[in-house]
Structure formats: C-alpha cells, structure tokens
Amino acid sequence: MARDGTTQGGADGGGDSRADGGAAGGGDSGGAPDEHTVTALVAAAGAAPSMFNAQPWRFRYLRDAVTLQLRAALDRTLPHADPYGRALHLGCGAALFNLRVAAAGAGWEPVVTLLPDPFDPRLLATVRLAAAVSPDLELARLRPAIPERHSSRQPFRDELVPEPVRAALRRAAELEGAELHFPSAWHVRAILELVRDAEGRDRDTPARAEERERWTRDADAARTATDGLLAEALGPRLGYGGFPLRDATARRSAFAAGDPTPYEEEPQLALLGTGEDRPADWLRAGQAMERVLLLATGYGLSTGLTTQVLEWSELRWPVRDPESGMGQVQMVIRLGYGPPVPRSPRRPVDQILEIV
C-alpha cells in the first residue's frame, strides 16, 4: 500500500505479455518500453471513470528515468461539484490503478510513489517501470476488464450479488488500503433518501445545474465528443423505481416520461471508504474503487457510481454506516446485473500524454 513519499509495487503479467491496447511487453528483459508500449499503457489509464467523465489527468513520460508522471489537469476541474478536488483525486487514482494493471499485463513492475513533491501538488504520482522480479498475477489478470468496464445508469435486475463475490470485492478494496462495506437494508433506504435530498439541492443550485449540463453531450455532440456524459446513456427519467440518479437537462428529450423499465426496488449498494480524508487517501480510494470495479466487471456485474450525496458536506457524514467503523465514505457504488451500456467517449492519447 502506497504512502506519501513511499513506493507501492505492482507486478508483471505472468504469461500475458501484451498490455491493454495491444502493446508488446518487455519488462522481463529490463531496459525501457518503447513509445508504442507507453502509449498503450496511458490509453488503458485513460479508460478510468471520473466525475462527469471530465478525465482530469495528464501523463508525462520521462524516457531517461523510465517513469510516468501522473498530473492533475486543472483545466478540467469542477469548481461547483468538486471544489476541494476530492473527486479529481479519485478519478486520477482510478487512472493510476489502470496504469498499474496495464503495466503488469505488459511484463513491467509499476513502482508507484504518491504525491512525491510537496511543492508541486499537481504531481499526483510517479510510476517507474521496473523489470519484473516478483510477478503479481492477480493484478495482471484484471487487464482484460479495463475496456469492458463501463459505468451504468440503467436499471438492474432484482438478482442478489452472491456473498462469495461480495467477499472478493471487499478484499480487493483492502488490498489498496481501503474498506468496502455493504450496508444493511435499512441503511440503504436512508442513503437513497440522502441521494434524493442531494439531487434536489443540485437542481436548486443554478451553478451546479449549469456545470452538470455543460458536461452532458446530446446526440449531435456525442458523435464527436471525447469527454462528458452521453445523454443516451443516462438511463430512464429520474424518480421511476427505487434508485435516484443524477438528473441532467440534456437527457429530458432523450427518454419518455413513462419508461416501462423500472429501477430495482432494493438497489445493492456498497460504500467505499478510508480512515482519513487527505489527498493521499483520495488517491488510494480511487485505486481501490477501480480495483473493485474491474473485479466486479470480471464477475459479470454492472456497476455505477453515485457521488452527488458526497458532494454536500452535511449529507456525506450520514451516508457512513455506524456499524462499519468506516472513517470517511469516498464513493457509493451500485452493483447488480444489467444490460450492456455504450462506452463513454475518451480523449485521444496524444491529448493526455507527453513524452520527454
């Protein structure tokens, strides 16, 4: 588990020598990856989820140091929904985890240092690509799930996630220094009420509503979009069924008010949290979140992320389940079995990667 200024080891790919995107690995032979491999690793990192699909990350590859820098893209911040940058760090943490997985799958050992420079807060992490010594097969096996993981806002079937799968997801979070808790039925109902409260506050706050709409792409914009939320993927209208989703003005014309498919009456939620609430904790939570999401994808689960209730400080604390002992809730994850959803747009690698 990475700490501020310390390293976090990854793993090599154990027999699968190709990174996500098709790049050949070379970690076992030492040396340095070629430009095609670096590009493929960053493409995998860029497939991570982020609030409003803003993709608030940039990467810089230092050839001589065989090291990738992960930097915050401050021009992609969300000042109203994410004024302190917590969601930015979570998204960048998820991108960091994808990079680790892709590197492991390509035969490299990703050696991570979180927040390496206290005088450069935009530098969130460095990843040195070392020759693999002790393969982490468990990490590398997650690689095929990267292009398959998509956030879903569609209704899920009323089918319980088996306990062995839940146990595996809990362990995945623990491996990244976080905790995953499945709240009881009464607490799920309380969380849903808090989400509805947050949704109402969002609608009554013009600046938040405008920010949300600015990142929502209608059918015309979706054809060339490289970021943002696709209106067609936002699901049926708000309020039909048991699960409230973030509303967006742009999607009102995309769905009829009486959509025949209801949301599940008893959503299966998981709370992902950390003991503290500092930037390093946010980065660790983002990595844990992505590890959980990729593993869930491998199990055939659909997943969705709910953040609006965590964006209001007075609502965030009650989301925490007092029975869990969790310090700070960083993400509410919805799990279940749902239909396929379209892939979210992604920025081209040449917009997020600099090689020096």
Secondary structure, 3 states (H helix, E strand, C coil): CCCECCEECCCCCCCCCECCCCCECCHHHCCCCCHHHHHHHHHHHCCCCCHHHCCCEEEEEECCCCEEEEEECHHHCCCCCCCCCHHHHHHHHHHHHHHHHHHHHCCEEEEEEECCCCCCCCEEEEEEEEECCCCCHHHHCCHHHCCCCCECCCCCECCCCCHHHHHHHHHHHHHCCCEEECCCHHHHHHHHHHHHHHHHHHHCCHHHHHHHHHCEECHHHHCCCCCCEEHHHCCCCCCCCCCCCCCCHHHCCCCCCCCCCCCCCCCEEEEEEECCCCHHHHHHHHHHHHHHHHHHHHCCCEEEEECHHHHCHHHHHHHCCCCCCCCEEEEEEEEEECCCCCCCCCCCHHHHEEEC
